[in-house]
């Protein structure tokens, strides 16, 4: 087969340009990424060989080799892992499949615009602006492309274990690459980097063909790789006499031989007392192909009925696709330091999908399958213990470092609230109770975040319920008609700004014996703060206007389930609330966006009997319920209530026509 020339996927071209010309300065990180990829390839072959030993081709000495060449100015990284077929090379190297590249580039553009704005602000304050590219690169599994940060040309020679054909891939990062057959006697992958001409190594002090430099980089970033990383090293030694003393004036003797550069002891197997935070951080970046330190980590060992070691991390930032179907959550599984499964979804509950890490247990079988995992008693015990450990650690963080916890909440609060909602049918309700103490909501008290415990501690004497309101932002909630009475009485309100919030509240039902009450749902019970005189007055007004309310309901028809006088309005003329049963108005909008319009709220139109518009409505009703002006007024008030809830009128054209007609009078 002749050499074939291909063009990179359009987005891949942009990414290559980013890699080559990025202001990301830590170029040495490329070695960690390529070594990590080699380790992953060996893991895959090791796992596949458990059921098919022929794949090993009698080669059981798994290793990664570095081969620098000063004369040719090249660096070669090779492994005897699983290798790739031609199709896999084109798919996995020529394109960035399954990595959300378009979304990545969109987010990158947004980040750069934000960075420009922050740079301008930093310049005004005399501070150094921060780089954002480096924080995004690692979120999209593009570690291989980091090779182009140091290489003018990259060549890959690879052969898939169990096949005979080998493939050579070459590119100079100019937007094209070539693929052709080649000779390769062993399975695995060899990557050769023709190092950049403009700089000899990373800096003048770091020559990438210098064995000492390479030893230092491996020690720094990849010491915990489980497979030996080997390199031929030449050392010089002065001859010694029979007493072991150096012979003066003797010419030094050169020795060349293989040296293993890494300790090969899995980091999670080492004692915590001998590890530093930077050790954990570097392992996280190596093992999970991340580019920045994690938010926090947990290293635990357990002995007893179930024995295991776990090393779990919470990344500094949530992946862009954390809540999308294409995101694959899960923790790596090992048995006695042997990799057996990547991204096990059955260990931790889905709401902890943002947790990365690994679990090593001698109780796992090396040939464990997905079906066996789902029935594994050990796995369930380990998963429950880890979930409890994570929640305890988060609770401790909330108590001891509120600022740090709020940073965590900004990234992952939505996942925690999803955990509350998804536990609605948990018979014991233990998970909900634990999560309820972690959840934060913005409140009407200075617009700050508060726990439910903090809200309850500030409740008025005699207040029986926790009040909440939904809206797109604080300003929208602040201007809800339903807020008027609440603000007048000085009551605090939970402001639900995320679509998941109200679903989480529904699952919680109550907290510390206090039930949740929506300002826009059912009757707003303010008996504890409302005088009997006002209550009696509203009952009399409702009785006096019974016919008006009935006729208005008839005109609006199925648009509303009821028209009534309100006890929650002060200066506003009208508001729309949901009935006690069924979804709220905010939930209805969420369902509509999710293509499930059948879930509708029972809409209740409430009128303020003390507003001038109500007096006008009474006057128009005097001409009879069939009077055109009365009908128009009823429609306008209903549309007004929709707008106040952030919803569009059912018929915007008709609304504009009625409004113009009214204004012309």
C-alpha positions in Angstrom: 0.0 0.0 0.0 1.4 3.4 -0.9 1.7 6.4 1.4 -1.6 8.2 1.9 -2.0 11.8 2.8 -4.8 13.1 5.0 -5.9 16.4 6.4 -6.6 16.8 10.1 -10.2 17.2 11.2 -10.9 21.0 11.1 -11.1 21.4 14.9 -7.9 19.3 15.3 -6.0 21.8 13.1 -7.1 24.6 15.5 -6.0 22.5 18.4 -2.6 21.8 16.9 -2.1 25.5 16.3 -3.0 26.1 19.9 -0.5 23.5 21.1 2.3 24.7 18.9 1.8 28.5 19.5 0.2 28.5 22.9 1.6 30.7 25.6 1.4 27.7 27.8 5.0 27.7 29.0 5.4 24.3 30.8 6.5 22.4 27.7 8.2 19.6 29.6 4.8 18.3 30.5 4.7 16.6 27.0 6.9 13.8 28.4 4.4 12.9 31.1 1.6 12.8 28.6 3.4 10.4 26.2 4.6 8.2 29.0 1.1 8.1 30.4 -0.3 7.0 27.0 2.3 4.3 26.8 1.4 3.1 30.3 -2.3 3.0 29.3 -1.5 1.0 26.2 0.3 -1.6 28.3 -2.6 -1.7 30.8 -4.9 -2.5 27.9 -2.8 -5.3 26.6 -2.3 -6.7 30.1 -6.1 -6.7 30.6 -6.9 -8.2 27.2 -4.3 -10.9 27.7 -6.2 -12.3 30.7 -8.6 -13.9 28.3 -6.3 -14.2 25.3 -2.7 -15.0 26.2 -1.7 -15.2 22.5 -1.8 -11.4 22.3 1.4 -11.3 24.4 3.4 -13.0 21.6 5.7 -14.4 24.3 6.6 -10.9 25.4 5.7 -10.5 29.1 8.4 -8.0 29.9 6.2 -4.9 29.9 8.3 -1.7 29.7 8.6 1.8 28.3 11.8 2.9 26.7 13.3 6.4 26.1 16.0 6.7 23.4 17.6 10.1 23.0 19.9 10.8 20.0 22.0 13.9 20.3 23.4 13.7 16.7 20.0 13.4 15.1 18.4 15.6 17.7 15.5 13.2 18.3 13.8 11.6 21.3 12.0 8.3 21.0 9.4 6.9 23.4 8.4 3.3 22.8 6.2 0.7 24.5 5.2 -2.9 24.0 1.6 -2.3 24.8 -1.5 -3.1 22.7 -0.6 -0.9 19.7 -3.0 0.4 17.0 -4.4 -0.7 13.6 -4.3 1.7 10.7 -8.0 2.6 11.2 -7.4 3.3 14.9 -4.4 5.5 14.0 -6.5 7.6 11.5 -9.5 7.7 13.9 -7.6 8.4 17.2 -4.7 10.5 16.0 -6.1 12.2 12.8 -9.2 13.3 14.6 -10.1 14.1 18.2 -12.9 11.7 18.5 -15.2 11.7 21.5 -13.5 14.6 23.0 -16.0 17.4 22.4 -13.6 19.4 20.4 -16.1 22.0 19.1 -17.3 22.6 22.6 -13.7 22.8 23.7 -12.8 25.5 21.1 -16.0 27.4 21.9 -15.2 27.4 25.6 -11.6 28.3 24.8 -12.8 31.3 22.8 -15.1 32.3 25.7 -12.2 31.9 28.2 -9.9 34.0 26.1 -12.4 36.8 25.8 -12.8 36.6 29.6 -9.0 36.6 30.0 -8.7 39.7 27.9 -11.2 41.5 30.1 -9.4 40.2 33.3 -6.0 41.2 31.8 -7.3 44.8 31.3 -8.5 44.8 35.0 -5.3 43.3 36.2 -3.3 46.0 34.3 -5.3 48.7 36.0 -4.4 47.2 39.4 -0.8 46.6 38.4 -1.2 42.8 38.7 0.1 40.0 36.4 -2.7 38.6 34.2 -3.4 34.8 34.4 -3.2 32.4 31.4 -6.4 30.4 30.8 -5.4 28.1 27.9 -3.5 25.7 30.2 -6.5 25.3 32.4 -8.6 24.0 29.4 -6.2 21.9 27.4 -6.3 19.0 29.9 -10.1 18.7 29.9 -10.3 17.1 26.5 -8.0 14.1 26.3 -5.5 15.7 23.9 -2.3 14.7 25.6 -0.6 13.3 22.5 -0.8 16.6 20.7 1.4 18.2 23.4 4.3 16.5 21.5 4.1 19.3 18.9 5.0 21.8 21.6 8.6 20.5 21.4 8.8 18.7 18.0 9.0 19.9 14.4 8.0 16.5 13.3 6.3 13.5 15.0 6.5 9.9 13.6 4.5 7.0 15.0 5.2 3.4 14.2 2.7 1.0 15.7 1.4 -2.6 15.4 -1.7 -3.9 17.1 -1.1 -7.0 19.3 -2.4 -10.1 17.5 -2.1 -8.6 14.0 0.7 -8.7 11.4 0.4 -5.3 9.8 2.2 -2.2 11.1 1.5 1.4 10.3 3.6 4.6 10.2 2.0 8.0 10.9 3.9 11.2 10.3 3.1 14.9 10.6 4.8 18.2 11.0 1.8 19.8 12.6 1.0 21.7 9.4 -2.6 20.5 9.2 -1.8 17.3 7.3 -0.4 13.9 8.1 0.6 10.7 6.1 -0.1 7.1 6.8 1.7 4.1 5.2 2.6 0.5 6.0 5.9 -0.2 7.7 7.9 -3.1 9.2 7.6 -3.6 12.9 8.6 -7.0 14.5 7.0 -6.3 17.9 3.6 -5.2 19.0 3.3 -1.8 20.6 4.0 1.8 19.6 7.1 3.9 19.0 6.9 7.7 18.8 9.9 9.6 17.5 10.1 13.4 18.0 12.4 15.5 15.8 13.0 18.2 18.3 12.4 21.8 17.4 15.2 23.6 15.7 14.5 27.0 17.3 15.2 25.7 20.8 17.5 22.9 21.7 15.4 21.1 24.3 13.1 23.0 26.6 15.5 25.7 27.5 19.3 26.2 27.3 19.6 24.3 30.5 17.2 21.5 29.6 18.4 19.5 26.5 15.8 16.8 25.8 18.6 14.6 24.4 20.5 14.8 27.7 20.0 11.6 29.7 20.4 13.5 33.0 17.6 15.9 32.1 15.3 13.0 31.0 16.0 11.2 34.3 15.0 14.3 36.3 11.8 14.7 34.3 10.8 11.1 34.7 11.5 11.3 38.5 9.4 14.5 38.7 6.4 13.4 36.7 6.3 9.6 36.2 8.1 8.0 39.1 4.9 6.0 40.1 4.3 4.4 36.6 3.8 0.7 37.4 6.0 -0.4 34.4 9.8 0.1 34.2 10.8 3.1 32.2 14.2 2.2 30.8 17.0 4.1 29.1 20.5 3.4 28.0 22.8 5.5 30.1 26.6 6.0 29.8 28.6 6.7 32.9 32.2 7.4 33.5 34.2 5.9 36.3 37.8 6.5 37.4 39.8 3.2 37.8 40.6 2.2 41.4 43.6 0.4 42.8 43.5 -2.8 44.9 42.7 -0.7 48.0 39.7 0.9 46.3 41.3 4.3 45.8 41.0 6.2 42.5 44.2 5.9 40.3 45.6 9.3 39.8 46.0 10.4 36.2 44.2 7.3 34.9 41.8 7.7 32.0 38.1 7.3 32.9 36.3 4.2 31.9 32.9 4.5 30.2 30.1 2.1 31.1 26.9 1.9 29.1 23.9 0.0 30.2 20.1 -0.1 30.8 18.8 1.8 33.8 15.3 1.8 35.2 14.3 5.5 35.8 11.2 5.1 38.0 10.5 3.5 41.3 7.5 1.5 40.0 5.9 1.6 43.4 2.2 2.6 42.9 1.7 5.9 44.8 -1.5 4.6 46.4 0.5 1.7 48.0 3.0 4.1 49.7 2.5 5.3 53.2 0.7 8.7 53.4 3.3 9.9 55.9 6.0 9.8 53.2 3.9 11.6 50.5 3.6 15.3 49.9 0.7 17.2 48.4 2.8 17.7 45.2 3.2 13.9 44.9 -0.6 13.5 44.9 -1.0 16.4 42.5 1.5 15.1 40.0 0.1 11.6 40.2 -3.4 13.0 39.5 -2.2 14.9 36.4 -0.4 11.8 35.1 -3.0 9.2 35.8 -6.0 11.1 34.6 -4.4 13.3 32.0 -5.2 16.6 33.8 -3.2 19.8 33.5 -3.8 21.4 36.8 -3.8 20.4 40.5 -7.0 18.8 41.9 -9.3 20.7 44.2 -8.8 18.1 46.9 -7.9 14.4 47.3 -8.7 11.4 49.7 -6.3 8.6 50.3 -7.7 5.8 52.5 -6.9 2.3 53.4 -9.3 -0.2 54.9 -8.7 -3.6 56.4 -11.2 -6.1 57.8 -14.0 -8.0 56.1 -13.2 -6.0 52.9 -9.7 -4.8 52.3 -9.0 -2.0 49.9 -6.9 1.1 49.2 -8.6 4.1 47.6 -7.2 7.3 46.1 -9.9 9.7 45.0 -9.7 13.2 43.6 -12.1 16.1 43.0 -10.8 18.0 39.9 -10.3 21.7 40.3 -13.0 22.4 37.6 -16.0 20.5 36.4 -15.6 19.1 32.8 -17.7 21.0 30.3 -19.8 17.9 29.6 -20.2 16.7 33.2 -24.0 16.6 32.9 -24.2 15.3 29.3 -24.8 11.8 28.2 -21.4 11.5 26.5 -19.6 12.0 29.8 -18.3 8.8 31.2 -18.0 8.8 35.0 -16.3 6.1 37.0 -13.4 5.0 39.1 -10.5 2.8 38.0 -10.3 -0.7 39.6 -7.1 -2.6 40.4 -6.5 -5.9 42.0 -3.1 -6.2 43.8 -1.8 -3.2 41.7 -3.0 -4.9 38.4 -5.3 -2.8 36.3 -8.6 -4.6 35.7 -11.2 -1.9 34.7 -11.4 1.7 33.7 -14.3 3.9 34.7 -16.3 1.5 36.8 -19.7 3.2 37.1 -21.0 0.8 39.7 -18.8 1.9 42.6 -20.0 5.5 43.4 -23.5 6.9 43.0 -24.1 9.0 39.9 -24.2 12.3 41.8 -20.5 11.8 42.6 -19.8 11.4 38.9 -17.2 14.2 39.1 -15.0 12.1 41.4 -11.9 10.6 39.7 -9.6 8.1 41.2 -8.9 4.4 41.8 -9.6 1.6 44.1 -7.2 -1.4 44.6 -8.6 -4.5 46.4 -7.3 -8.1 46.6 -10.9 -9.1 46.8 -11.5 -8.2 43.1 -11.1 -11.0 40.6 -8.7 -10.3 37.7 -11.3 -11.5 35.2 -14.2 -9.7 36.7 -17.0 -8.7 34.3 -19.6 -5.9 34.3 -22.3 -8.4 35.3 -20.3 -9.8 38.2 -19.5 -6.3 39.3 -23.1 -5.3 39.6 -23.7 -8.3 41.9 -20.4 -7.9 43.9 -21.1 -7.5 47.6 -17.5 -6.2 48.1 -18.0 -3.5 45.6 -21.2 -2.3 47.2 -19.5 -2.2 50.7 -16.5 -0.3 49.3 -18.7 2.1 47.4 -20.8 2.9 50.5 -17.8 3.4 52.6 -16.2 5.7 50.0 -19.4 7.7 49.6 -19.6 8.2 53.4 -15.9 9.3 53.5 -16.4 11.8 50.8 -19.5 13.3 52.4 -17.8 13.5 55.8 -14.8 15.3 54.2 -17.1 17.8 52.5 -19.0 18.4 55.7 -15.6 19.0 57.5 -14.6 21.4 54.7 -17.9 23.3 55.0 -17.3 23.7 58.8 -13.6 24.5 58.7 -13.1 26.4 55.3 -16.3 28.0 54.1 -14.5 29.8 51.2 -13.1 26.6 49.9 -16.4 24.8 50.2 -18.2 27.6 48.3 -15.6 27.2 45.5 -16.5 23.5 45.4 -20.2 24.3 45.4 -19.8 26.6 42.4 -18.3 23.7 40.4 -20.3 20.7 41.7 -23.3 22.0 43.6 -25.6 21.0 40.8 -24.4 17.4 41.1 -25.1 17.3 44.8 -28.7 18.6 44.2 -29.2 15.9 41.6 -28.1 13.4 44.3 -30.9 14.7 46.5 -33.5 14.5 43.8 -32.4 11.0 42.7 -32.7 9.8 46.3 -36.3 10.8 46.6 -37.4 7.1 46.8 -34.7 6.0 49.1 -36.7 4.2 51.9 -34.2 5.0 54.7 -33.6 8.6 53.5 -30.1 8.6 55.0 -28.4 10.0 51.9 -30.9 12.9 51.6 -30.3 13.8 55.3 -26.5 13.9 54.8 -26.8 15.9 51.5 -29.3 18.3 53.0 -26.7 19.6 55.5 -24.3 20.3 52.6 -26.6 22.1 50.2 -26.2 25.8 49.7 -28.8 28.3 48.4 -28.6 31.9 47.7 -31.0 33.8 50.0 -32.7 37.2 49.9 -30.5 38.1 52.9 -27.8 40.1 51.1 -27.8 37.7 48.2 -25.3 35.4 49.9 -25.1 31.6 50.1 -26.5 29.9 53.1 -27.0 26.3 54.4 -30.5 25.2 55.4 -29.2 25.0 59.0 -28.2 28.7 58.8 -31.6 29.7 57.3 -33.5 27.9 60.1 -31.4 29.5 62.7 -32.5 32.9 61.4 -36.2 32.2 61.1 -38.7 34.5 62.8 -40.2 33.4 66.1 -43.4 31.5 65.2 -42.4 31.0 61.5 -43.4 27.5 60.6 -42.2 27.2 57.0 -39.1 27.7 54.9 -40.0 30.1 52.1 -38.5 29.9 48.6 -39.0 31.4 45.1 -37.7 30.4 41.7 -36.3 32.8 39.0 -33.6 33.2 36.4 -31.6 35.5 38.7 -31.8 37.4 42.0 -33.2 40.5 40.3 -36.1 38.6 38.8 -37.0 37.0 42.2 -36.6 40.4 43.9 -39.2 41.9 41.6 -41.7 39.0 41.8 -45.1 40.4 43.0 -45.2 37.5 45.5 -42.1 38.9 47.3 -43.9 42.1 48.3 -45.7 40.7 51.4 -42.6 38.7 52.4 -40.3 41.7 52.2 -42.7 43.8 54.2 -42.6 41.3 57.0 -38.9 40.9 56.9 -38.9 37.2 56.1 -35.9 35.5 54.4 -36.4 33.6 51.2 -34.3 30.9 49.5 -33.7 32.0 45.9 -33.7 29.0 43.5 -31.7 30.0 40.5 -31.0 26.6 38.9 -33.7 24.4 37.2 -32.7 21.5 39.4 -33.2 23.5 42.6 -37.0 23.1 42.9 -36.8 19.4 42.2 -34.3 19.0 45.0 -36.6 21.0 47.3 -39.4 18.6 46.4 -37.3 15.6 47.3 -36.3 17.2 50.6 -39.9 18.0 51.6 -38.7 19.5 54.9 -35.7 20.3 57.0 -35.4 20.2 60.8 -39.2 19.8 61.0 -39.8 22.9 58.9 -41.7 22.3 55.6 -40.8 24.2 52.4 -43.3 26.7 51.0 -43.1 28.2 47.6 -44.1 31.8 47.2 -45.7 30.8 43.9 -47.5 27.7 44.8 -50.6 27.0 46.8 -51.8 29.3 49.6 -49.1 31.4 51.2 -49.7 30.6 54.9 -48.7 33.7 56.9 -51.0 33.0 59.8 -48.2 33.4 62.2 -47.5 37.0 61.1 -50.9 38.0 59.7 -53.5 39.7 61.8 -57.0 38.2 62.1 -58.5 41.5 60.9 -56.7 41.4 57.5 -57.6 37.7 57.1 -61.3 38.4 57.8 -61.3 41.3 55.4 -59.9 39.2 52.6 -62.6 36.5 53.2 -65.4 39.2 53.0 -63.9 40.6 49.8 -63.8 37.2 48.2 -67.4 36.6 49.1 -68.5 40.0 47.7 -66.7 39.4 44.4 -67.6 35.8 44.0 -69.5 36.4 40.7 -66.7 38.5 39.2 -64.1 35.8 39.9 -66.4 33.1 38.5 -67.0 35.0 35.3 -63.3 35.7 34.9 -62.5 32.0 35.2 -65.1 31.3 32.6 -63.5 33.8 30.1 -60.0 32.4 30.6 -61.2 28.8 30.4 -58.6 26.1 30.6 -55.8 28.6 30.9 -56.3 28.7 34.6 -57.7 26.3 37.2 -58.9 29.1 39.5 -59.2 32.9 39.8 -59.0 34.1 43.4 -58.2 37.2 45.5 -54.6 37.2 46.8 -53.3 37.6 50.3 -49.6 37.8 49.1 -49.7 41.1 47.0 -49.2 44.6 48.1 -48.5 47.0 45.2 -48.8 44.6 42.2 -52.1 44.0 40.5 -51.9 40.4 39.7 -49.7 37.2 40.0 -49.8 33.7 38.8 -49.2 30.8 41.1 -49.4 27.0 40.9 -51.8 24.8 42.7 -50.7 22.6 45.6 -50.7 19.4 43.5 -48.6 18.8 40.4 -45.5 20.7 39.2 -44.8 24.3 39.9 -44.6 27.0 37.1 -40.8 26.8 37.1 -41.0 23.0 36.8 -43.4 23.3 33.9 -40.9 25.4 32.0 -38.1 22.8 32.7 -40.4 20.0 31.4 -41.2 22.1 28.3 -37.5 22.6 27.5 -37.0 18.9 28.0 -39.7 18.2 25.4 -42.2 17.0 28.0 -45.0 19.6 27.7 -47.6 17.2 29.2 -46.4 18.1 32.7 -48.3 21.3 33.4 -48.9 23.3 36.5 -52.4 24.0 37.8 -52.3 27.8 37.1 -54.1 29.9 39.7 -54.6 33.6 38.8 -54.5 35.8 41.9 -55.8 39.4 42.0 -54.9 42.2 44.4 -58.3 43.5 45.6 -56.7 46.7 46.9 -55.1 47.7 43.5 -56.7 50.4 41.3 -56.9 47.9 38.4 -59.2 45.7 40.5 -61.6 48.6 40.9 -61.4 49.2 37.1 -62.1 45.5 36.6 -65.2 45.7 38.9 -66.5 48.6 36.9 -66.1 46.8 33.6 -67.8 43.7 35.0 -70.8 45.9 35.8 -71.6 46.0 32.1 -71.9 42.1 32.1 -69.4 39.3 31.6 -70.0 39.4 27.9 -68.8 43.1 27.6 -65.8 43.2 25.2 -63.8 45.5 27.5 -64.2 43.1 30.4 -63.0 40.2 28.3 -60.1 42.2 27.0 -59.1 43.2 30.6 -59.3 39.6 31.8 -56.9 38.5 29.0 -54.5 41.4 29.6 -54.3 40.7 33.3 -53.6 37.0 32.6 -50.9 37.8 30.1 -49.4 40.3 32.5 -49.1 37.6 35.2 -47.3 35.4 32.6 -44.8 38.1 31.9 -44.2 38.6 35.6 -43.3 34.9 35.9 -40.8 35.2 33.0 -43.1 33.4 30.6 -44.3 34.6 27.2 -48.0 35.3 26.5 -49.8 32.5 24.8 -50.5 34.8 21.8 -48.0 37.7 21.8 -49.7 39.3 18.7 -53.0 39.4 20.4 -51.5 40.7 23.6 -49.8 43.6 21.7 -53.1 44.3 20.0 -55.1 44.4 23.2 -52.4 46.6 24.9 -52.5 49.1 21.9 -56.3 49.1 22.1 -56.2 49.9 25.8 -53.5 52.6 25.4 -55.5 54.3 22.6 -58.5 54.8 24.9 
